[in-house]
Amino acid sequence: DKCEWINPTKSLQGLTLKCRIRHHGILNSCKIEGKKVILKQPVTGVAPGQVAVIYKLEGSDPSICLGGGVIK
């Protein structure tokens, strides 16, 4: 419902984004549409209350955390 952006960008368009659900979850390619995160590959076991964290990919390194939010 509410995202907390710690490294806001003017636009997410054209950026290569990755999403991680759970602390040791895999990084999954994604796009953001409004308040929804659309994952390229499905993730099983996602439950309300978990956190999705969004990263900006630079080269092969997802080193820039843009922010995240609690899954509803």
All heavy atoms as TSV, in Angstrom:
chain	resi	resn	atom	element	x	y	z
A	1	ASP	N	N	0.826	-1.191	0.000
A	1	ASP	CA	C	0.000	0.000	0.000
A	1	ASP	C	C	0.867	1.250	0.000
A	1	ASP	O	O	0.642	2.167	-0.741
A	1	ASP	CB	C	-0.928	-0.039	1.201
A	1	ASP	CG	C	-1.836	1.181	1.259
A	1	ASP	OD1	O	-2.235	1.666	0.200
A	1	ASP	OD2	O	-2.144	1.618	2.363
A	2	LYS	N	N	1.882	1.289	0.855
A	2	LYS	CA	C	2.736	2.469	0.944
A	2	LYS	C	C	4.187	2.054	0.737
A	2	LYS	O	O	4.694	1.177	1.419
A	2	LYS	CB	C	2.582	3.120	2.308
A	2	LYS	CG	C	3.384	4.384	2.453
A	2	LYS	CD	C	3.162	5.015	3.804
A	2	LYS	CE	C	4.053	6.234	3.937
A	2	LYS	NZ	N	4.062	6.741	5.294
A	3	CYS	N	N	4.839	2.694	-0.204
A	3	CYS	CA	C	6.253	2.448	-0.458
A	3	CYS	C	C	7.083	3.510	0.243
A	3	CYS	O	O	6.693	4.668	0.304
A	3	CYS	CB	C	6.557	2.485	-1.951
A	3	CYS	SG	S	5.860	1.123	-2.848
A	4	GLU	N	N	8.193	3.098	0.751
A	4	GLU	CA	C	9.168	4.027	1.326
A	4	GLU	C	C	10.345	4.072	0.370
A	4	GLU	O	O	11.051	3.078	0.194
A	4	GLU	CB	C	9.618	3.551	2.712
A	4	GLU	CG	C	8.511	3.520	3.745
A	4	GLU	CD	C	8.040	4.905	4.140
A	4	GLU	OE1	O	8.807	5.888	4.022
A	4	GLU	OE2	O	6.882	5.020	4.573
A	5	TRP	N	N	10.540	5.191	-0.291
A	5	TRP	CA	C	11.633	5.351	-1.244
A	5	TRP	C	C	12.806	6.014	-0.540
A	5	TRP	O	O	12.697	7.142	-0.076
A	5	TRP	CB	C	11.181	6.168	-2.446
A	5	TRP	CG	C	10.082	5.499	-3.197
A	5	TRP	CD1	C	8.769	5.861	-3.208
A	5	TRP	CD2	C	10.166	4.331	-4.006
A	5	TRP	NE1	N	8.044	4.982	-3.985
A	5	TRP	CE2	C	8.887	4.031	-4.495
A	5	TRP	CE3	C	11.216	3.483	-4.381
A	5	TRP	CZ2	C	8.608	2.951	-5.323
A	5	TRP	CZ3	C	10.945	2.403	-5.207
A	5	TRP	CH2	C	9.663	2.153	-5.671
A	6	ILE	N	N	13.925	5.296	-0.454
A	6	ILE	CA	C	15.111	5.853	0.207
A	6	ILE	C	C	16.069	6.476	-0.800
A	6	ILE	O	O	16.898	7.280	-0.437
A	6	ILE	CB	C	15.830	4.801	1.072
A	6	ILE	CG1	C	16.314	3.627	0.230
A	6	ILE	CG2	C	14.921	4.341	2.193
A	6	ILE	CD1	C	17.194	2.651	0.976
A	7	ASN	N	N	15.963	6.087	-2.056
A	7	ASN	CA	C	16.740	6.671	-3.144
A	7	ASN	C	C	15.780	6.986	-4.280
A	7	ASN	O	O	15.763	6.293	-5.295
A	7	ASN	CB	C	17.828	5.705	-3.628
A	7	ASN	CG	C	19.034	5.693	-2.738
A	7	ASN	OD1	O	19.563	6.729	-2.399
A	7	ASN	ND2	N	19.460	4.512	-2.340
A	8	PRO	N	N	14.958	8.006	-4.115
A	8	PRO	CA	C	13.946	8.280	-5.145
A	8	PRO	C	C	14.588	8.703	-6.466
A	8	PRO	O	O	15.646	9.323	-6.485
A	8	PRO	CB	C	13.121	9.406	-4.547
A	8	PRO	CG	C	13.970	10.014	-3.497
A	8	PRO	CD	C	14.921	8.971	-3.029
A	9	THR	N	N	13.931	8.323	-7.543
A	9	THR	CA	C	14.344	8.765	-8.871
A	9	THR	C	C	13.162	9.507	-9.480
A	9	THR	O	O	12.021	9.308	-9.081
A	9	THR	CB	C	14.720	7.571	-9.776
A	9	THR	OG1	O	13.579	6.739	-9.936
A	9	THR	CG2	C	15.855	6.758	-9.182
A	10	LYS	N	N	13.437	10.362	-10.435
A	10	LYS	CA	C	12.348	11.119	-11.063
A	10	LYS	C	C	11.405	10.193	-11.805
A	10	LYS	O	O	10.217	10.410	-11.841
A	10	LYS	CB	C	12.913	12.179	-11.990
A	10	LYS	CG	C	13.617	13.272	-11.241
A	10	LYS	CD	C	14.054	14.382	-12.147
A	10	LYS	CE	C	14.842	15.375	-11.340
A	10	LYS	NZ	N	14.516	16.724	-11.563
A	11	SER	N	N	11.946	9.144	-12.405
A	11	SER	CA	C	11.120	8.205	-13.160
A	11	SER	C	C	11.741	6.824	-13.089
A	11	SER	O	O	12.955	6.677	-13.127
A	11	SER	CB	C	11.026	8.645	-14.622
A	11	SER	OG	O	10.377	7.663	-15.382
A	12	LEU	N	N	10.890	5.822	-12.973
A	12	LEU	CA	C	11.365	4.437	-12.990
A	12	LEU	C	C	11.427	3.896	-14.410
A	12	LEU	O	O	11.975	2.834	-14.641
A	12	LEU	CB	C	10.448	3.551	-12.140
A	12	LEU	CG	C	10.382	3.913	-10.660
A	12	LEU	CD1	C	9.344	3.046	-9.953
A	12	LEU	CD2	C	11.735	3.746	-9.999
A	13	GLN	N	N	10.877	4.654	-15.340
A	13	GLN	CA	C	10.834	4.223	-16.727
A	13	GLN	C	C	12.251	4.124	-17.285
A	13	GLN	O	O	13.076	5.013	-17.099
A	13	GLN	CB	C	10.003	5.192	-17.548
A	13	GLN	CG	C	9.581	4.646	-18.877
A	13	GLN	CD	C	8.503	5.516	-19.505
A	13	GLN	OE1	O	8.365	6.681	-19.189
A	13	GLN	NE2	N	7.753	4.928	-20.394
A	14	GLY	N	N	12.529	3.016	-17.944
A	14	GLY	CA	C	13.831	2.801	-18.553
A	14	GLY	C	C	14.865	2.210	-17.618
A	14	GLY	O	O	15.954	1.863	-18.043
A	15	LEU	N	N	14.543	2.093	-16.323
A	15	LEU	CA	C	15.479	1.487	-15.379
A	15	LEU	C	C	15.293	-0.024	-15.354
A	15	LEU	O	O	14.184	-0.520	-15.525
A	15	LEU	CB	C	15.255	2.024	-13.962
A	15	LEU	CG	C	15.485	3.507	-13.726
A	15	LEU	CD1	C	15.185	3.843	-12.280
A	15	LEU	CD2	C	16.910	3.893	-14.079
A	16	THR	N	N	16.377	-0.743	-15.130
A	16	THR	CA	C	16.288	-2.183	-14.911
A	16	THR	C	C	16.098	-2.386	-13.419
A	16	THR	O	O	16.979	-2.056	-12.621
A	16	THR	CB	C	17.565	-2.891	-15.396
A	16	THR	OG1	O	17.742	-2.608	-16.784
A	16	THR	CG2	C	17.460	-4.390	-15.198
A	17	LEU	N	N	14.925	-2.892	-13.041
A	17	LEU	CA	C	14.572	-3.049	-11.635
A	17	LEU	C	C	14.570	-4.515	-11.236
A	17	LEU	O	O	14.217	-5.398	-12.017
A	17	LEU	CB	C	13.194	-2.457	-11.365
A	17	LEU	CG	C	13.026	-0.973	-11.667
A	17	LEU	CD1	C	11.580	-0.569	-11.440
A	17	LEU	CD2	C	13.960	-0.133	-10.830
A	18	LYS	N	N	14.947	-4.754	-9.986
A	18	LYS	CA	C	14.893	-6.084	-9.389
A	18	LYS	C	C	14.129	-5.967	-8.078
A	18	LYS	O	O	14.161	-4.933	-7.413
A	18	LYS	CB	C	16.299	-6.631	-9.103
A	18	LYS	CG	C	17.157	-6.836	-10.331
A	18	LYS	CD	C	16.766	-8.102	-11.036
A	18	LYS	CE	C	17.740	-8.403	-12.166
A	18	LYS	NZ	N	17.523	-9.716	-12.728
A	19	CYS	N	N	13.466	-7.043	-7.712
A	19	CYS	CA	C	12.695	-7.075	-6.477
A	19	CYS	C	C	13.120	-8.292	-5.662
A	19	CYS	O	O	13.335	-9.374	-6.211
A	19	CYS	CB	C	11.200	-7.165	-6.803
A	19	CYS	SG	S	10.152	-7.296	-5.345
A	20	ARG	N	N	13.239	-8.104	-4.358
A	20	ARG	CA	C	13.551	-9.214	-3.461
A	20	ARG	C	C	12.430	-9.296	-2.434
A	20	ARG	O	O	12.076	-8.304	-1.797
A	20	ARG	CB	C	14.880	-9.002	-2.761
A	20	ARG	CG	C	15.284	-10.176	-1.878
A	20	ARG	CD	C	16.578	-9.930	-1.115
A	20	ARG	NE	N	17.672	-9.423	-1.905
A	20	ARG	CZ	C	18.628	-10.187	-2.455
A	20	ARG	NH1	N	18.604	-11.483	-2.296
A	20	ARG	NH2	N	19.603	-9.620	-3.137
A	21	ILE	N	N	11.874	-10.495	-2.299
A	21	ILE	CA	C	10.870	-10.759	-1.269
A	21	ILE	C	C	11.502	-11.743	-0.294
A	21	ILE	O	O	12.065	-12.749	-0.713
A	21	ILE	CB	C	9.589	-11.341	-1.884
A	21	ILE	CG1	C	9.002	-10.321	-2.863
A	21	ILE	CG2	C	8.580	-11.715	-0.804
A	21	ILE	CD1	C	7.846	-10.819	-3.670
A	22	ARG	N	N	11.446	-11.426	0.961
A	22	ARG	CA	C	12.114	-12.160	2.025
A	22	ARG	C	C	13.608	-11.818	2.037
A	22	ARG	O	O	14.188	-11.462	1.024
A	22	ARG	CB	C	11.893	-13.674	1.932
A	22	ARG	CG	C	10.446	-14.067	2.174
A	22	ARG	CD	C	10.291	-15.572	2.212
A	22	ARG	NE	N	10.340	-16.191	0.917
A	22	ARG	CZ	C	9.329	-16.280	0.064
A	22	ARG	NH1	N	8.170	-15.742	0.387
A	22	ARG	NH2	N	9.446	-16.881	-1.079
A	23	HIS	N	N	14.219	-11.962	3.190
A	23	HIS	CA	C	15.608	-11.543	3.389
A	23	HIS	C	C	16.583	-12.216	2.432
A	23	HIS	O	O	17.449	-11.568	1.858
A	23	HIS	CB	C	16.015	-11.798	4.843
A	23	HIS	CG	C	17.414	-11.406	5.145
A	23	HIS	ND1	N	17.832	-10.089	5.076
A	23	HIS	CD2	C	18.489	-12.133	5.473
A	23	HIS	CE1	C	19.120	-10.039	5.377
A	23	HIS	NE2	N	19.541	-11.245	5.624
A	24	HIS	N	N	16.459	-13.506	2.237
A	24	HIS	CA	C	17.374	-14.232	1.355
A	24	HIS	C	C	16.690	-14.675	0.068
A	24	HIS	O	O	17.156	-15.599	-0.593
A	24	HIS	CB	C	17.964	-15.451	2.071
A	24	HIS	CG	C	18.917	-15.082	3.157
A	24	HIS	ND1	N	20.160	-14.554	2.906
A	24	HIS	CD2	C	18.807	-15.121	4.497
A	24	HIS	CE1	C	20.771	-14.310	4.041
A	24	HIS	NE2	N	19.970	-14.640	5.025
A	25	GLY	N	N	15.604	-14.022	-0.305
A	25	GLY	CA	C	14.901	-14.369	-1.539
A	25	GLY	C	C	15.728	-14.015	-2.765
A	25	GLY	O	O	16.653	-13.205	-2.701
A	26	ILE	N	N	15.367	-14.619	-3.877
A	26	ILE	CA	C	16.093	-14.342	-5.112
A	26	ILE	C	C	15.745	-12.945	-5.618
A	26	ILE	O	O	14.675	-12.413	-5.310
A	26	ILE	CB	C	15.772	-15.389	-6.201
A	26	ILE	CG1	C	14.282	-15.343	-6.568
A	26	ILE	CG2	C	16.193	-16.769	-5.797
A	26	ILE	CD1	C	13.958	-16.055	-7.851
A	27	LEU	N	N	16.640	-12.363	-6.374
A	27	LEU	CA	C	16.347	-11.097	-7.041
A	27	LEU	C	C	15.597	-11.421	-8.314
A	27	LEU	O	O	16.052	-12.224	-9.128
A	27	LEU	CB	C	17.640	-10.350	-7.374
A	27	LEU	CG	C	18.266	-9.618	-6.209
A	27	LEU	CD1	C	19.662	-9.143	-6.583
A	27	LEU	CD2	C	17.409	-8.453	-5.784
A	28	ASN	N	N	14.445	-10.838	-8.466
A	28	ASN	CA	C	13.553	-11.129	-9.572
A	28	ASN	C	C	13.343	-9.853	-10.382
A	28	ASN	O	O	13.075	-8.793	-9.812
A	28	ASN	CB	C	12.212	-11.619	-8.994
A	28	ASN	CG	C	11.360	-12.344	-9.981
A	28	ASN	OD1	O	11.525	-12.215	-11.183
A	28	ASN	ND2	N	10.423	-13.111	-9.461
A	29	SER	N	N	13.472	-9.935	-11.690
A	29	SER	CA	C	13.189	-8.771	-12.531
A	29	SER	C	C	11.741	-8.342	-12.315
A	29	SER	O	O	10.854	-9.184	-12.115
A	29	SER	CB	C	13.402	-9.110	-13.999
A	29	SER	OG	O	14.765	-9.365	-14.235
A	30	CYS	N	N	11.508	-7.039	-12.353
A	30	CYS	CA	C	10.159	-6.549	-12.104
A	30	CYS	C	C	9.943	-5.226	-12.803
A	30	CYS	O	O	10.873	-4.602	-13.308
A	30	CYS	CB	C	9.913	-6.391	-10.606
A	30	CYS	SG	S	10.857	-5.058	-9.835
A	31	LYS	N	N	8.689	-4.810	-12.808
A	31	LYS	CA	C	8.321	-3.467	-13.215
A	31	LYS	C	C	7.276	-2.978	-12.229
A	31	LYS	O	O	6.631	-3.770	-11.537
A	31	LYS	CB	C	7.813	-3.421	-14.656
A	31	LYS	CG	C	6.562	-4.214	-14.915
A	31	LYS	CD	C	6.180	-4.145	-16.377
A	31	LYS	CE	C	4.965	-4.991	-16.645
A	31	LYS	NZ	N	4.514	-4.909	-18.027
A	32	ILE	N	N	7.131	-1.686	-12.149
A	32	ILE	CA	C	6.178	-1.103	-11.205
A	32	ILE	C	C	5.095	-0.394	-11.992
A	32	ILE	O	O	5.380	0.404	-12.884
A	32	ILE	CB	C	6.884	-0.138	-10.246
A	32	ILE	CG1	C	7.903	-0.925	-9.424
A	32	ILE	CG2	C	5.875	0.580	-9.356
A	32	ILE	CD1	C	8.711	-0.104	-8.472
A	33	GLU	N	N	3.855	-0.747	-11.679
A	33	GLU	CA	C	2.688	-0.129	-12.300
A	33	GLU	C	C	1.817	0.439	-11.188
A	33	GLU	O	O	1.148	-0.310	-10.488
A	33	GLU	CB	C	1.915	-1.145	-13.135
A	33	GLU	CG	C	2.686	-1.668	-14.330
A	33	GLU	CD	C	1.917	-2.691	-15.147
A	33	GLU	OE1	O	0.788	-3.051	-14.754
A	33	GLU	OE2	O	2.453	-3.125	-16.170
A	34	GLY	N	N	1.869	1.740	-11.026
A	34	GLY	CA	C	1.123	2.368	-9.934
A	34	GLY	C	C	1.689	1.929	-8.597
A	34	GLY	O	O	2.858	2.126	-8.321
A	35	LYS	N	N	0.847	1.275	-7.781
A	35	LYS	CA	C	1.292	0.764	-6.486
A	35	LYS	C	C	1.586	-0.729	-6.535
A	35	LYS	O	O	1.820	-1.341	-5.504
A	35	LYS	CB	C	0.227	1.030	-5.427
A	35	LYS	CG	C	0.050	2.494	-5.115
A	35	LYS	CD	C	-0.941	2.669	-3.996
A	35	LYS	CE	C	-1.100	4.133	-3.637
A	35	LYS	NZ	N	-1.977	4.310	-2.484
A	36	LYS	N	N	1.581	-1.315	-7.731
A	36	LYS	CA	C	1.806	-2.752	-7.873
A	36	LYS	C	C	3.191	-3.046	-8.425
A	36	LYS	O	O	3.677	-2.351	-9.318
A	36	LYS	CB	C	0.767	-3.376	-8.801
A	36	LYS	CG	C	-0.619	-3.380	-8.223
A	36	LYS	CD	C	-1.548	-4.133	-9.125
A	36	LYS	CE	C	-2.944	-4.154	-8.517
A	36	LYS	NZ	N	-3.860	-4.928	-9.330
A	37	VAL	N	N	3.805	-4.082	-7.872
A	37	VAL	CA	C	5.066	-4.599	-8.394
A	37	VAL	C	C	4.725	-5.850	-9.196
A	37	VAL	O	O	4.126	-6.785	-8.677
A	37	VAL	CB	C	6.042	-4.952	-7.251
A	37	VAL	CG1	C	7.316	-5.574	-7.804
A	37	VAL	CG2	C	6.359	-3.715	-6.428
A	38	ILE	N	N	5.076	-5.841	-10.473
A	38	ILE	CA	C	4.812	-6.966	-11.365
A	38	ILE	C	C	6.113	-7.726	-11.541
A	38	ILE	O	O	7.092	-7.193	-12.082
A	38	ILE	CB	C	4.289	-6.486	-12.741
A	38	ILE	CG1	C	3.140	-5.486	-12.583
A	38	ILE	CG2	C	3.923	-7.671	-13.621
A	38	ILE	CD1	C	1.918	-6.018	-11.890
A	39	LEU	N	N	6.144	-8.978	-11.046
A	39	LEU	CA	C	7.345	-9.798	-11.127
A	39	LEU	C	C	7.404	-10.532	-12.458
A	39	LEU	O	O	6.385	-10.997	-12.961
A	39	LEU	CB	C	7.365	-10.812	-9.984
A	39	LEU	CG	C	7.337	-10.233	-8.572
A	39	LEU	CD1	C	7.194	-11.348	-7.550
A	39	LEU	CD2	C	8.575	-9.408	-8.311
A	40	LYS	N	N	8.616	-10.655	-13.008
A	40	LYS	CA	C	8.789	-11.369	-14.265
A	40	LYS	C	C	8.574	-12.867	-14.058
A	40	LYS	O	O	7.961	-13.529	-14.875
A	40	LYS	CB	C	10.186	-11.107	-14.828
A	40	LYS	CG	C	10.399	-11.703	-16.190
A	40	LYS	CD	C	11.708	-11.255	-16.792
A	40	LYS	CE	C	11.848	-11.830	-18.191
A	40	LYS	NZ	N	13.091	-11.388	-18.809
A	41	GLN	N	N	9.079	-13.403	-12.950
A	41	GLN	CA	C	8.910	-14.814	-12.606
A	41	GLN	C	C	8.055	-14.903	-11.343
A	41	GLN	O	O	8.252	-14.128	-10.412
A	41	GLN	CB	C	10.268	-15.478	-12.339
A	41	GLN	CG	C	11.224	-15.428	-13.504
A	41	GLN	CD	C	10.745	-16.284	-14.665
A	41	GLN	OE1	O	10.183	-17.340	-14.473
A	41	GLN	NE2	N	10.953	-15.797	-15.875
A	42	PRO	N	N	7.125	-15.859	-11.290
A	42	PRO	CA	C	6.298	-15.987	-10.086
A	42	PRO	C	C	7.132	-16.411	-8.870
A	42	PRO	O	O	8.129	-17.107	-9.014
A	42	PRO	CB	C	5.280	-17.067	-10.455
A	42	PRO	CG	C	5.841	-17.769	-11.642
A	42	PRO	CD	C	6.786	-16.846	-12.311
A	43	VAL	N	N	6.711	-15.956	-7.710
A	43	VAL	CA	C	7.343	-16.317	-6.444
A	43	VAL	C	C	6.286	-16.995	-5.594
A	43	VAL	O	O	5.198	-16.450	-5.400
A	43	VAL	CB	C	7.905	-15.075	-5.716
A	43	VAL	CG1	C	8.465	-15.443	-4.358
A	43	VAL	CG2	C	8.965	-14.397	-6.568
A	44	THR	N	N	6.589	-18.185	-5.087
A	44	THR	CA	C	5.619	-18.916	-4.264
A	44	THR	C	C	5.744	-18.510	-2.797
A	44	THR	O	O	6.796	-18.078	-2.345
A	44	THR	CB	C	5.821	-20.437	-4.387
A	44	THR	OG1	O	7.152	-20.761	-3.966
A	44	THR	CG2	C	5.618	-20.906	-5.808
A	45	GLY	N	N	4.659	-18.655	-2.092
A	45	GLY	CA	C	4.653	-18.436	-0.656
A	45	GLY	C	C	4.663	-16.986	-0.224
A	45	GLY	O	O	4.960	-16.692	0.928
A	46	VAL	N	N	4.332	-16.073	-1.116
A	46	VAL	CA	C	4.278	-14.656	-0.736
A	46	VAL	C	C	3.029	-14.435	0.106
A	46	VAL	O	O	1.944	-14.886	-0.252
A	46	VAL	CB	C	4.258	-13.747	-1.980
A	46	VAL	CG1	C	4.153	-12.286	-1.575
A	46	VAL	CG2	C	5.500	-13.986	-2.824
A	47	ALA	N	N	3.197	-13.761	1.238
A	47	ALA	CA	C	2.072	-13.568	2.155
A	47	ALA	C	C	2.001	-12.113	2.596
A	47	ALA	O	O	3.016	-11.413	2.630
A	47	ALA	CB	C	2.248	-14.469	3.381
A	48	PRO	N	N	0.785	-11.667	2.943
A	48	PRO	CA	C	0.650	-10.314	3.477
A	48	PRO	C	C	1.559	-10.120	4.692
A	48	PRO	O	O	1.742	-11.035	5.494
A	48	PRO	CB	C	-0.818	-10.236	3.890
A	48	PRO	CG	C	-1.503	-11.256	3.038
A	48	PRO	CD	C	-0.500	-12.360	2.864
A	49	GLY	N	N	2.151	-8.950	4.783
A	49	GLY	CA	C	3.048	-8.639	5.896
A	49	GLY	C	C	4.519	-8.792	5.535
A	49	GLY	O	O	5.383	-8.251	6.215
A	50	GLN	N	N	4.809	-9.538	4.461
A	50	GLN	CA	C	6.192	-9.634	4.020
A	50	GLN	C	C	6.574	-8.333	3.326
A	50	GLN	O	O	5.725	-7.532	2.948
A	50	GLN	CB	C	6.386	-10.814	3.064
A	50	GLN	CG	C	6.261	-12.154	3.761
A	50	GLN	CD	C	6.430	-13.309	2.796
A	50	GLN	OE1	O	5.927	-13.282	1.685
A	50	GLN	NE2	N	7.121	-14.334	3.246
A	51	VAL	N	N	7.861	-8.135	3.130
A	51	VAL	CA	C	8.359	-6.906	2.532
A	51	VAL	C	C	8.932	-7.190	1.152
A	51	VAL	O	O	9.611	-8.184	0.949
A	51	VAL	CB	C	9.436	-6.273	3.437
A	51	VAL	CG1	C	10.073	-5.072	2.782
A	51	VAL	CG2	C	8.824	-5.879	4.778
A	52	ALA	N	N	8.639	-6.302	0.217
A	52	ALA	CA	C	9.246	-6.336	-1.108
A	52	ALA	C	C	10.205	-5.154	-1.188
A	52	ALA	O	O	9.828	-4.021	-0.883
A	52	ALA	CB	C	8.189	-6.229	-2.197
A	53	VAL	N	N	11.450	-5.428	-1.574
A	53	VAL	CA	C	12.465	-4.385	-1.684
A	53	VAL	C	C	12.856	-4.253	-3.152
A	53	VAL	O	O	13.094	-5.249	-3.829
A	53	VAL	CB	C	13.694	-4.715	-0.809
A	53	VAL	CG1	C	14.757	-3.634	-0.943
A	53	VAL	CG2	C	13.272	-4.855	0.645
A	54	ILE	N	N	12.914	-3.021	-3.630
A	54	ILE	CA	C	13.192	-2.738	-5.037
A	54	ILE	C	C	14.618	-2.205	-5.172
A	54	ILE	O	O	15.025	-1.291	-4.440
A	54	ILE	CB	C	12.201	-1.698	-5.609
A	54	ILE	CG1	C	10.755	-2.119	-5.347
A	54	ILE	CG2	C	12.468	-1.455	-7.089
A	54	ILE	CD1	C	10.350	-3.413	-5.995
A	55	TYR	N	N	15.346	-2.782	-6.122
A	55	TYR	CA	C	16.729	-2.389	-6.403
A	55	TYR	C	C	16.842	-1.909	-7.838
A	55	TYR	O	O	16.146	-2.406	-8.719
A	55	TYR	CB	C	17.689	-3.571	-6.229
A	55	TYR	CG	C	17.756	-4.098	-4.823
A	55	TYR	CD1	C	16.876	-5.079	-4.386
A	55	TYR	CD2	C	18.707	-3.628	-3.931
A	55	TYR	CE1	C	16.934	-5.574	-3.098
A	55	TYR	CE2	C	18.779	-4.119	-2.636
A	55	TYR	CZ	C	17.886	-5.086	-2.237
A	55	TYR	OH	O	17.955	-5.569	-0.955
A	56	LYS	N	N	17.746	-0.981	-8.063
A	56	LYS	CA	C	18.092	-0.555	-9.418
A	56	LYS	C	C	19.349	-1.315	-9.815
A	56	LYS	O	O	20.338	-1.326	-9.074
A	56	LYS	CB	C	18.334	0.947	-9.452
A	56	LYS	CG	C	18.718	1.465	-10.826
A	56	LYS	CD	C	18.723	2.975	-10.852
A	56	LYS	CE	C	20.104	3.507	-10.574
A	56	LYS	NZ	N	20.208	4.956	-10.791
A	57	LEU	N	N	19.298	-1.957	-10.957
A	57	LEU	CA	C	20.425	-2.742	-11.434
A	57	LEU	C	C	21.365	-1.844	-12.225
A	57	LEU	O	O	20.947	-1.130	-13.130
A	57	LEU	CB	C	19.908	-3.880	-12.322
A	57	LEU	CG	C	20.889	-4.972	-12.671
A	57	LEU	CD1	C	21.296	-5.747	-11.425
A	57	LEU	CD2	C	20.289	-5.922	-13.681
A	58	GLU	N	N	22.631	-1.862	-11.848
A	58	GLU	CA	C	23.663	-1.142	-12.592
A	58	GLU	C	C	24.712	-2.162	-12.984
A	58	GLU	O	O	25.391	-2.716	-12.125
A	58	GLU	CB	C	24.256	-0.024	-11.755
A	58	GLU	CG	C	23.262	1.077	-11.510
A	58	GLU	CD	C	23.922	2.402	-11.212
A	58	GLU	OE1	O	25.147	2.447	-11.012
A	58	GLU	OE2	O	23.197	3.399	-11.192
A	59	GLY	N	N	24.831	-2.410	-14.281
A	59	GLY	CA	C	25.689	-3.503	-14.738
A	59	GLY	C	C	25.065	-4.803	-14.283
A	59	GLY	O	O	23.893	-5.056	-14.516
A	60	SER	N	N	25.808	-5.623	-13.583
A	60	SER	CA	C	25.247	-6.870	-13.048
A	60	SER	C	C	25.065	-6.787	-11.537
A	60	SER	O	O	24.776	-7.774	-10.884
A	60	SER	CB	C	26.148	-8.055	-13.403
A	60	SER	OG	O	27.436	-7.860	-12.825
A	61	ASP	N	N	25.250	-5.585	-10.979
A	61	ASP	CA	C	25.223	-5.402	-9.533
A	61	ASP	C	C	23.975	-4.636	-9.088
A	61	ASP	O	O	23.808	-3.474	-9.433
A	61	ASP	CB	C	26.474	-4.630	-9.108
A	61	ASP	CG	C	26.559	-4.434	-7.610
A	61	ASP	OD1	O	25.914	-5.192	-6.867
A	61	ASP	OD2	O	27.276	-3.519	-7.185
A	62	PRO	N	N	23.085	-5.301	-8.325
A	62	PRO	CA	C	21.899	-4.594	-7.801
A	62	PRO	C	C	22.258	-3.807	-6.547
A	62	PRO	O	O	21.744	-4.042	-5.473
A	62	PRO	CB	C	20.931	-5.732	-7.505
A	62	PRO	CG	C	21.831	-6.865	-7.134
A	62	PRO	CD	C	23.076	-6.703	-7.973
A	63	SER	N	N	23.182	-2.875	-6.688
A	63	SER	CA	C	23.756	-2.230	-5.515
A	63	SER	C	C	22.953	-1.047	-4.997
A	63	SER	O	O	23.220	-0.565	-3.912
A	63	SER	CB	C	25.176	-1.779	-5.815
A	63	SER	OG	O	25.169	-0.864	-6.893
A	64	ILE	N	N	21.998	-0.570	-5.761
A	64	ILE	CA	C	21.274	0.613	-5.313
A	64	ILE	C	C	19.859	0.232	-4.899
A	64	ILE	O	O	19.030	-0.117	-5.719
A	64	ILE	CB	C	21.253	1.688	-6.410
A	64	ILE	CG1	C	22.686	2.102	-6.746
A	64	ILE	CG2	C	20.416	2.883	-5.968
A	64	ILE	CD1	C	22.798	3.063	-7.877
A	65	CYS	N	N	19.622	0.299	-3.602
A	65	CYS	CA	C	18.284	0.022	-3.072
A	65	CYS	C	C	17.459	1.297	-3.232
A	65	CYS	O	O	17.836	2.349	-2.744
A	65	CYS	CB	C	18.355	-0.389	-1.619
A	65	CYS	SG	S	16.744	-0.675	-0.868
A	66	LEU	N	N	16.343	1.171	-3.956
A	66	LEU	CA	C	15.460	2.330	-4.142
A	66	LEU	C	C	14.456	2.466	-3.013
A	66	LEU	O	O	14.016	3.555	-2.690
A	66	LEU	CB	C	14.736	2.225	-5.476
A	66	LEU	CG	C	15.611	2.250	-6.722
A	66	LEU	CD1	C	14.757	2.089	-7.969
A	66	LEU	CD2	C	16.425	3.517	-6.797
A	67	GLY	N	N	14.047	1.340	-2.429
A	67	GLY	CA	C	13.070	1.370	-1.348
A	67	GLY	C	C	12.263	0.085	-1.333
A	67	GLY	O	O	12.643	-0.909	-1.942
A	68	GLY	N	N	11.146	0.119	-0.660
A	68	GLY	CA	C	10.306	-1.073	-0.577
A	68	GLY	C	C	9.034	-0.785	0.179
A	68	GLY	O	O	8.755	0.357	0.556
A	69	GLY	N	N	8.273	-1.844	0.383
A	69	GLY	CA	C	7.013	-1.703	1.091
A	69	GLY	C	C	6.492	-3.037	1.576
A	69	GLY	O	O	6.968	-4.092	1.162
A	70	VAL	N	N	5.517	-2.974	2.445
A	70	VAL	CA	C	4.898	-4.164	3.012
A	70	VAL	C	C	3.830	-4.687	2.030
A	70	VAL	O	O	3.042	-3.904	1.501
A	70	VAL	CB	C	4.268	-3.853	4.387
A	70	VAL	CG1	C	3.556	-5.070	4.947
A	70	VAL	CG2	C	5.338	-3.361	5.343
A	71	ILE	N	N	3.832	-5.975	1.814
A	71	ILE	CA	C	2.880	-6.633	0.900
A	71	ILE	C	C	1.531	-6.747	1.583
A	71	ILE	O	O	1.436	-7.162	2.739
A	71	ILE	CB	C	3.415	-8.006	0.481
A	71	ILE	CG1	C	4.723	-7.820	-0.288
A	71	ILE	CG2	C	2.373	-8.769	-0.343
A	71	ILE	CD1	C	5.481	-9.094	-0.525
A	72	LYS	N	N	0.486	-6.379	0.853
A	72	LYS	CA	C	-0.884	-6.519	1.377
A	72	LYS	C	C	-1.535	-7.758	0.822
A	72	LYS	O	O	-1.285	-8.201	-0.228
A	72	LYS	CB	C	-1.727	-5.315	0.979
A	72	LYS	CG	C	-1.471	-4.155	1.897
A	72	LYS	CD	C	-2.507	-3.106	1.645
A	72	LYS	CE	C	-2.790	-2.392	2.929
A	72	LYS	NZ	N	-3.934	-1.574	2.875
